[in-house]
Every structure is written in C-alpha cells, then in structure tokens.
Amino acid sequence: MTDQTLEGFYRTRFIPRAHRIGRTTLLVAMVLCLCPALYLSFGLGAYPGTGPIMTGFLAIVAFVGIMWVVEPISYFPVLGVCGTYMSFLSGNIGNMRMPVVISCQNAIEAEAGSRKAEVAAVIGLAVSVLVNLVFLVGLVLIGGALIEIFPGPVATAVKDYTLPALYGAVLVMFASSATRRNALTGILVGLAVFLSPIPELFGSAAAGILAIAAAVITNIGRCRTPVEGQAA
C-alpha cells in the first residue's frame, strides 16, 4: 500500500470511525456517571434542589473550568485523535497518560503530530489502561495493607511525599521532552509566580494558570521551526 493510499485510508475511513467510536463511548460514560446521582435523586428521593446543584457546579467551574478548554488544546498535538478520546475516557491524563505517550514516542523517535507518533500514543495508552485495571488494583490493596502496619511516622511520610514524588517524575518527563532553555525558562517563570503574592491573593489555581500562560508566552519567541533554523 502506497503512502497516498494510506493517507487516504487514514482521512476517509480511520478518522471518521475514530470520531464515531470515541463520541459514542464518551456519551455512554457520561450517562453511566450520571446514573448514581439520578438514582439517589429520584429513586431514593434525595434530590437536593436546583440551587445547591448550581452552586456546586459554579464552584467547580471557577476552580477547574479553564482546564476544560486548555487540556484538550494542549494535549491533542501529542495524543492525536484516538489518543484524545482514550485519555479523556480513562482519566489521569497529565500525571499518567501523557508521560506514557511521551515515553513511547521518544522510544521510537517519532515526530510529534506524525502518524507514527499517533500510533505509538494509541498503543501506549491501551497498555497503560490495562496496567491500571489489572496491576494497580493489586498494588493499591497491598500498599493500603502495608501502610496500616507501618509505624505512624513512616506512614505519614509515605502519604506526604507520594504526591510530590509523582509530580516530580512528571516534571522530569516533560522537561526531558523540551529543549533545556525552554524547560529552564518555564521552571523559572513558574517559580517566580508561585513565590510571589499571587497564590495568596488569587489562589493556587489562578497562580497555576498564570504560570502556564507566562511560561508559554515567554517561550513563544524562543521557539523556531526547523525551516527557520535551517534558513538562519
């Protein structure tokens, strides 16, 4: 099969089918997620009313609403069409799916946005979901049992340092996929924002969004395409 035939198959059959399956599975997942709340509200008569529901919804929107727009746009170039549907269905995108995809793409030296990178993303995501369903359940059960028998200070240290260790690993993964200058600039800008009074005045969520935006804006002028680099 020639490259033109493969490209035609990709655009006319693969992508439409991916959108159809992805939209269907996400819609089914949304309905299933609403079933417990609907049962509690109308089956058991525990409906709280429109006011509390809207209050909770607006509180969530104020805290993470921006991520509903930022995450699909920022993750899509790496995940591709199928990877985006799979990631948003399975969850844990930033701290699990993206590192797996980046590792797979780096292992086969796939260029971001290419068909090869998209295939690597799909395979990596499928494997990561299987690991979640099969192995992590056992690890969580074993870890919970170990924490119960650990001395108090040890158990507290494990709980306190697990999340920082996880985010540190994700930070190293993303830093390794960027140029050293861009990674260093992003880290310095983020530290400058979080060490300023902004988190205390506007909250950590607003500070995080501002840090991301400032890092992107700072690095825009430093990024050049390969064609520009060759011309220079």
C-alpha positions in Angstrom: 0.0 0.0 0.0 1.5 3.3 -1.1 1.8 6.4 1.1 -1.0 8.1 -0.7 -3.3 5.2 -0.2 -2.5 5.0 3.5 -3.2 8.8 3.8 -6.5 8.4 2.0 -7.5 5.5 4.2 -6.5 7.5 7.3 -8.6 10.5 6.3 -11.6 8.8 4.8 -12.1 5.7 7.0 -9.9 5.7 10.1 -10.6 9.2 11.4 -14.4 9.2 10.8 -14.6 5.8 12.5 -12.4 7.0 15.4 -14.7 10.0 15.9 -17.8 7.9 15.8 -16.5 5.3 18.3 -14.9 8.0 20.5 -18.1 10.1 20.7 -20.2 7.1 21.4 -18.1 5.7 24.2 -17.7 9.2 25.9 -21.5 9.7 25.7 -22.1 6.3 27.3 -19.6 7.0 30.0 -21.3 10.4 30.7 -24.7 8.7 31.1 -23.2 5.9 33.3 -21.6 8.6 35.5 -24.9 10.3 36.0 -26.8 7.1 36.9 -25.8 7.0 40.6 -26.7 10.7 41.1 -30.0 10.2 39.2 -30.8 7.1 41.3 -30.1 9.0 44.6 -32.1 12.0 43.5 -35.2 10.4 42.0 -35.0 6.8 43.1 -34.3 7.4 46.8 -35.8 10.9 46.9 -32.6 12.7 47.9 -32.8 15.4 45.2 -31.1 18.5 46.7 -32.7 21.1 44.5 -31.6 23.3 41.7 -29.9 25.8 44.0 -27.3 23.5 45.6 -26.6 21.8 42.3 -25.9 25.1 40.6 -23.8 26.3 43.5 -21.6 23.2 43.3 -21.4 23.4 39.5 -20.3 27.1 39.6 -17.7 26.3 42.3 -16.2 23.6 40.1 -16.3 25.8 37.0 -14.5 28.6 38.9 -11.8 26.1 40.0 -11.2 23.9 37.0 -13.3 25.3 34.3 -10.4 26.7 32.4 -8.9 23.2 32.1 -11.9 22.1 30.1 -10.6 24.3 27.3 -6.8 24.3 28.0 -6.3 20.5 28.3 -7.9 19.3 25.0 -6.0 22.0 23.1 -2.6 21.4 24.8 -2.8 17.6 24.8 -4.2 17.0 21.3 -0.9 17.6 19.4 0.7 14.8 21.4 -2.2 12.4 21.8 -3.8 12.6 18.4 -7.5 11.8 17.6 -7.7 8.3 19.1 -5.4 9.2 22.0 -7.5 12.2 23.0 -10.7 10.1 23.2 -8.9 7.3 25.1 -7.3 9.7 27.5 -10.4 11.7 28.4 -12.3 8.5 28.9 -9.7 6.8 31.2 -8.6 10.0 33.0 -5.3 10.8 34.8 -4.1 12.5 31.6 -1.4 14.8 33.0 0.1 12.5 35.6 -0.1 9.2 33.8 -1.3 9.2 30.2 0.9 12.0 28.8 4.2 10.6 30.4 3.4 7.1 28.9 2.7 8.6 25.4 5.8 10.8 25.5 8.0 7.8 26.6 6.6 5.7 23.7 7.1 8.4 21.1 10.6 9.1 22.4 11.5 5.4 22.3 10.7 5.1 18.6 11.9 8.6 17.8 8.5 9.6 16.4 8.0 13.2 15.5 5.1 14.9 17.4 2.0 15.1 15.3 3.0 12.4 12.8 1.1 9.3 12.1 3.8 7.2 13.7 3.5 9.3 16.9 -0.3 8.8 16.9 0.0 5.0 16.6 2.6 5.0 19.4 0.2 7.1 21.5 -2.7 4.6 21.0 -0.6 1.6 21.9 0.9 3.2 24.9 -2.5 4.4 26.2 -4.0 1.0 25.7 -1.2 -0.7 27.7 -1.4 2.0 30.4 -5.2 1.4 30.8 -4.6 -2.3 31.2 -1.9 -1.7 33.8 -4.4 0.5 35.7 -7.1 -2.1 35.6 -5.1 -5.2 36.4 -1.9 -4.3 38.3 -2.6 -1.1 40.1 -5.7 -2.5 41.9 -3.4 -5.1 43.4 -0.7 -2.6 44.2 -3.2 -0.3 45.9 -4.6 -3.1 48.0 -1.1 -4.2 49.0 0.0 -0.6 49.6 -3.0 0.0 51.8 -2.2 -3.1 53.9 1.4 -2.0 54.3 0.5 1.5 55.4 -1.7 0.0 58.1 1.1 -2.0 59.6 3.8 0.7 59.2 4.7 2.8 62.2 2.9 6.1 62.4 5.8 8.4 61.3 6.6 6.1 58.3 3.0 6.0 57.2 2.8 9.8 57.5 6.0 10.3 55.5 4.7 8.0 52.7 1.4 9.9 52.4 3.1 13.3 52.5 5.8 12.5 49.9 3.9 10.4 47.4 2.2 13.3 45.6 5.4 15.4 45.3 7.3 12.4 44.0 4.6 11.8 41.4 4.6 15.4 40.2 8.4 15.5 40.3 8.5 12.5 37.9 6.0 14.1 35.6 8.1 17.4 35.6 11.2 15.5 34.7 9.4 13.7 31.9 8.1 17.0 30.4 11.4 18.7 30.9 13.3 15.9 29.0 10.9 16.3 26.0 11.6 20.1 25.7 14.8 22.0 25.0 16.9 22.8 28.0 16.4 26.5 27.5 12.7 26.3 27.2 12.4 23.9 30.2 14.6 26.1 32.4 12.6 29.2 31.3 9.3 27.6 32.1 10.5 26.4 35.6 11.9 29.8 36.5 8.7 31.6 35.4 6.6 29.2 37.4 8.7 29.6 40.5 8.6 33.4 40.1 4.8 33.3 40.0 4.4 30.9 43.0 6.9 32.7 45.1 5.1 36.0 44.5 2.0 37.1 46.5 -0.3 35.9 43.6 -1.2 32.5 45.2 -2.2 34.1 48.5 -4.2 36.9 46.7 -6.0 34.9 44.0 -5.5 31.2 45.0 -3.2 28.4 43.7 -5.4 27.6 40.7 -5.2 31.1 39.4 -1.5 31.1 40.1 -1.0 27.9 38.2 -2.9 29.1 35.2 -0.9 32.4 35.2 2.4 30.4 35.5 1.5 28.3 32.5 0.4 31.2 30.4 3.5 33.2 31.4 5.8 30.3 30.5 4.2 29.8 27.2 4.3 33.5 26.3 8.0 33.7 27.4 8.9 30.7 25.3 7.0 31.7 22.1 9.7 34.0 21.0 12.4 31.3 21.6 10.7 28.6 19.5 11.7 28.3 15.9 10.6 25.8 13.3 13.2 23.6 11.6 12.8 25.5 8.4 13.6 28.8 10.2 16.6 27.2 11.9 18.0 26.0 8.5 17.4 29.4 7.0 19.3 31.0 9.8 
